[in-house]
Amino acid sequence: MIKVDEFRAHSDGITCLEFSNRKLFSGSFDHSIKYWDIKEMRSRIIEREKMRMEDEFSKGYHCYNKLMKRKGRKGKKGRKARGKNKKKKK
């Protein structure tokens, strides 16, 4: 699986890319040259993927809990309401 990430550094379009000595260099119409360490880029991509997966898990867990609480409330309300309306026999 190919991982993709977005690195923002230039204020104008990129005109060239070059790989050299485990670094990525980019030149731009904004008259600047930027570089990134490939190893650091890879660790950033992996970290973002882990964060995305944890976020998806968290959303699923939140939805599950919300549904379970909703089911639990209906049953409790119904029992409480029935219990309050009943009069004790003497």
N, CA and C of each residue as an Amber inpcrd file, in Angstrom:
protein
   270
   0.8410000  -1.1790000   0.0000000   0.0000000   0.0000000   0.0000000
   0.8880000   1.2450000   0.0000000   0.5990000   2.1740000  -0.8530000
   1.3690000   3.4010000  -0.9500000   0.7350000   4.4470000  -0.0380000
   1.5360000   5.0320000   0.8130000   1.0840000   6.0810000   1.7260000
   1.4040000   7.4240000   1.0890000   0.4990000   8.3700000   1.2330000
   0.6850000   9.6960000   0.6580000   0.5100000  10.7310000   1.7660000
   1.3050000  11.7680000   1.7130000   1.1960000  12.8450000   2.6840000
   1.3700000  14.1650000   1.9480000   0.9660000  15.2390000   2.5910000
   1.0670000  16.5570000   1.9810000   2.0230000  17.4070000   2.8020000
   3.0430000  17.9210000   2.1530000   4.0160000  18.7770000   2.8130000
   3.8900000  20.1660000   2.2030000   3.5530000  21.1190000   3.0260000
   3.3660000  22.4910000   2.5390000   4.5700000  23.3370000   2.9350000
   5.1650000  23.9620000   1.9600000   6.3220000  24.8030000   2.2530000
   6.4100000  25.9800000   1.2990000   5.9600000  25.7980000   0.0900000
   6.0800000  26.8450000  -0.9260000   4.7980000  27.6720000  -1.0170000
   4.9800000  28.9350000  -1.3660000   3.8200000  29.8130000  -1.5370000
   3.3800000  29.8830000  -3.0000000   4.1100000  29.1900000  -3.8770000
   3.7700000  29.1640000  -5.3050000   4.0260000  27.7490000  -5.8260000
   3.7500000  27.5180000  -7.0830000   3.8810000  26.1950000  -7.6750000
   5.3040000  25.6580000  -7.6620000   5.4140000  24.3400000  -7.5420000
   6.7160000  23.6700000  -7.5470000   7.1510000  23.4390000  -8.9910000
   8.4090000  23.7380000  -9.2710000   8.9310000  23.5820000 -10.6300000
   9.8380000  22.3700000 -10.7880000  10.4290000  21.8830000  -9.6790000
  11.3140000  20.7210000  -9.7870000  11.4210000  19.9800000  -8.4590000
  11.7080000  18.6790000  -8.5740000  11.9500000  17.8130000  -7.4160000
  13.2290000  17.0400000  -7.6540000  13.9780000  16.8020000  -6.5910000
  15.2200000  16.0490000  -6.7010000  15.4150000  15.2320000  -5.4290000
  15.8230000  13.9690000  -5.5930000  16.1700000  13.1060000  -4.4720000
  17.6940000  12.9850000  -4.4320000  18.2700000  13.1950000  -3.2450000
  19.7180000  13.0580000  -3.1010000  20.0530000  12.8270000  -1.6310000
  20.8870000  11.8150000  -1.3600000  21.3520000  11.5310000   0.0000000
  20.2150000  11.4880000   1.0260000  19.2010000  10.7180000   0.7080000
  18.0340000  10.5310000   1.5870000  17.3080000  11.8300000   1.9210000
  17.3560000  12.7590000   1.0040000  16.6310000  14.0210000   1.1600000
  15.8460000  14.3020000  -0.1210000  14.7280000  15.0050000   0.0470000
  13.9110000  15.4390000  -1.0890000  14.0190000  16.9510000  -1.1660000
  14.4410000  17.4520000  -2.3160000  14.5560000  18.8920000  -2.5380000
  13.4790000  19.3260000  -3.5210000  12.9070000  20.5120000  -3.2770000
  11.9180000  21.0440000  -4.2210000  12.2090000  22.5150000  -4.4780000
  12.0880000  22.8960000  -5.7470000  12.2510000  24.2840000  -6.1570000
  10.9090000  24.8250000  -6.5970000  10.7140000  26.1380000  -6.4340000
   9.3940000  26.7140000  -6.6850000   9.4800000  28.0560000  -7.4010000
   8.3190000  28.4690000  -7.9570000   8.2070000  29.7970000  -8.5590000
   8.3670000  30.9060000  -7.5200000   8.2650000  30.5590000  -6.2280000
   8.4330000  31.5790000  -5.1840000   9.9240000  31.8480000  -4.8920000
  10.8070000  31.3120000  -5.7390000  12.2630000  31.5280000  -5.6670000
  12.8770000  30.9470000  -4.3880000  12.3500000  29.8070000  -3.9450000
  12.9230000  29.1530000  -2.7670000  13.1560000  27.6700000  -3.0680000
  14.0850000  27.1030000  -2.3150000  14.3510000  25.6640000  -2.3810000
  14.1320000  25.1250000  -0.9750000  13.3320000  24.0790000  -0.8670000
  13.0290000  23.4370000   0.4190000  13.5220000  22.0010000   0.3650000
  13.8260000  21.4430000   1.5500000  14.2140000  20.0340000   1.5710000
  13.6420000  19.3440000   2.7990000  13.4200000  18.0330000   2.6470000
  12.8910000  17.1880000   3.7190000  13.7270000  15.9220000   3.7880000
  13.9080000  15.4370000   5.0090000  14.5920000  14.1820000   5.2350000
  13.5950000  13.0510000   4.9560000  13.9570000  12.1140000   4.1000000
  13.0550000  11.0240000   3.7020000  12.6500000  10.1830000   4.9120000
  13.5930000   9.9120000   5.8150000  13.2910000   9.1070000   7.0020000
  12.2440000   9.8130000   7.8730000  12.3960000  11.1090000   8.0430000
  11.4370000  11.8920000   8.8300000  10.0680000  11.9190000   8.1390000
  10.0740000  12.0590000   6.8240000   8.8100000  12.0510000   6.0700000
   8.0790000  10.7320000   6.2830000   8.8080000   9.6470000   6.2200000
   8.1970000   8.3260000   6.3930000   7.5930000   8.1790000   7.7940000
   8.3340000   8.6210000   8.8120000   7.8100000   8.5150000  10.1770000
   6.5670000   9.3890000  10.3560000   6.5310000  10.5520000   9.7070000
   5.3400000  11.4140000   9.7600000   4.1390000  10.7290000   9.1190000
   4.3540000  10.0980000   7.9840000   3.2770000   9.4080000   7.2750000
   2.7360000   8.2650000   8.1370000   3.6270000   7.4960000   8.7350000
   3.2180000   6.3730000   9.5970000   2.4510000   6.8940000  10.8130000
   2.9530000   7.9630000  11.4160000   2.2910000   8.5400000  12.5920000
   0.8830000   9.0370000  12.2460000   0.7460000   9.7120000  11.1150000
  -0.5770000  10.2030000  10.7000000  -1.5320000   9.0490000  10.4180000
  -1.0330000   7.9750000   9.8470000  -1.8730000   6.8110000   9.5760000
  -2.3490000   6.1830000  10.8880000  -1.4650000   6.0790000  11.8720000
  -1.8570000   5.5600000  13.1820000  -2.9020000   6.4550000  13.8320000
  -2.7150000   7.7660000  13.7360000  -3.6820000   8.7060000  14.3060000
  -5.0370000   8.5730000  13.6130000  -5.0270000   8.4030000  12.3020000
  -6.2790000   8.2420000  11.5600000  -7.0090000   6.9770000  11.9940000
  -6.2590000   5.8890000  12.1610000  -6.8620000   4.6260000  12.5700000
  -7.4270000   4.7290000  13.9920000  -6.7080000   5.3760000  14.8950000
  -7.1940000   5.5610000  16.2660000  -8.4400000   6.4340000  16.2770000
  -8.4730000   7.4420000  15.4150000  -9.6330000   8.3220000  15.3260000
 -10.8560000   7.5380000  14.8550000 -10.6820000   6.6940000  13.8570000
 -11.7930000   5.8650000  13.3780000 -12.2720000   4.9140000  14.4670000
 -11.3420000   4.3010000  15.2100000 -11.7060000   3.4050000  16.2990000
 -12.4890000   4.1660000  17.3710000 -12.0130000   5.3600000  17.7010000
 -12.6580000   6.1760000  18.7220000 -14.0850000   6.5420000  18.3120000
 -14.2790000   6.9100000  17.0470000 -15.6280000   7.2430000  16.5610000
 -16.5490000   6.0380000  16.6420000 -16.0390000   4.8720000  16.2740000
 -16.8370000   3.6510000  16.3530000 -17.1940000   3.3160000  17.7900000
 -16.2400000   3.4640000  18.6930000 -16.4660000   3.1900000  20.1080000
 -17.5020000   4.1540000  20.6740000 -17.3990000   5.4340000  20.2900000
 -18.3470000   6.4520000  20.7530000 -19.7600000   6.1290000  20.2730000
 -19.9100000   5.7640000  19.0100000 -21.2210000   5.4210000  18.4560000
 -21.7990000   4.1920000  19.1510000 -20.9690000   3.1880000  19.4070000
 -21.4130000   1.9730000  20.0810000 -21.9300000   2.3090000  21.4830000
 -21.1520000   3.0960000  22.2330000 -21.5840000   3.4780000  23.5820000
 -22.8690000   4.2810000  23.5640000 -22.9940000   5.1610000  22.6080000
 -24.2000000   5.9850000  22.4900000 -25.4230000   5.0950000  22.2330000
 -25.2770000   4.1280000  21.3460000 -26.3880000   3.2120000  21.0630000
 -26.7280000   2.3620000  22.2750000 -25.7310000   1.8810000  22.9800000
 -25.9740000   1.0320000  24.1520000 -26.6380000   1.8190000  25.2720000
 -26.2480000   3.0530000  25.4750000 -26.8700000   3.8920000  26.5070000
 -28.3200000   4.1720000  26.1500000 -28.5810000   4.4030000  24.8780000
 -29.9390000   4.6880000  24.4250000 -30.8340000   3.4820000  24.6950000
 -30.3540000   2.2840000  24.4250000 -31.1310000   1.0660000  24.6840000
 -31.3780000   0.9010000  26.1750000 -30.3630000   1.1680000  26.9850000
 -30.4710000   1.0260000  28.4330000 -31.4470000   2.0210000  29.0340000
 -31.4960000   3.2260000  28.5340000 -32.3930000   4.2600000  29.0620000
 -33.8460000   3.8940000  28.8550000 -34.1860000   3.3830000  27.7030000
 -35.5830000   3.0530000  27.4090000 -36.1220000   2.0430000  28.4110000
 -35.3330000   1.0180000  28.6740000 -35.7690000  -0.0120000  29.6100000
 -35.9170000   0.5320000  31.0240000 -34.9880000   1.3460000  31.4870000
 -35.0300000   1.8770000  32.8440000 -36.1920000   2.8450000  33.0130000
 -36.4090000   3.7140000  32.0520000 -37.5020000   4.6820000  32.1480000
 -38.8350000   3.9540000  32.2330000 -38.9900000   2.9450000  31.4020000
 -40.2420000   2.2010000  31.3850000 -40.5070000   1.5330000  32.7210000
 -39.5180000   0.9360000  33.3340000 -39.6880000   0.2610000  34.6210000
 -39.9640000   1.2660000  35.7230000 -39.2550000   2.3820000  35.7300000
 -39.4660000   3.3960000  36.7580000 -40.8630000   3.9930000  36.6540000
 -41.2760000   4.2710000  35.4370000 -42.6000000   4.8880000  35.2370000
 -43.6820000   3.9340000  35.7160000 -43.5810000   2.6640000  35.4200000
 -44.5830000   1.6900000  35.8500000 -44.5940000   1.5630000  37.3580000
 -43.4280000   1.5980000  37.9540000 -43.3260000   1.4530000  39.4010000
 -43.9160000   2.6410000  40.1450000 -43.7740000   3.8420000  39.6260000
 -44.2830000   5.0390000  40.2860000 -45.8010000   5.1240000  40.1780000
 -46.3640000   4.6380000  39.0920000 -47.8030000   4.7520000  38.8740000
 -48.6100000   3.7220000  39.6550000 -47.9870000   2.6570000  40.0650000
 -48.6980000   1.6090000  40.7950000 -48.9410000   2.0460000  42.2380000
 -50.1410000   1.7950000  42.7060000 -50.4660000   2.0870000  44.1020000
 -50.2990000   0.8260000  44.9140000 -49.8100000   1.0120000  46.1390000
 -49.6190000  -0.1350000  47.0180000 -50.9810000  -0.5990000  47.5620000
 -51.1820000  -1.8990000  47.5770000 -52.4150000  -2.4650000  48.1300000
 -52.2870000  -2.5810000  49.6370000 -53.3560000  -2.2410000  50.3510000
 -53.3450000  -2.3250000  51.8210000 -54.1310000  -3.4910000  52.3170000
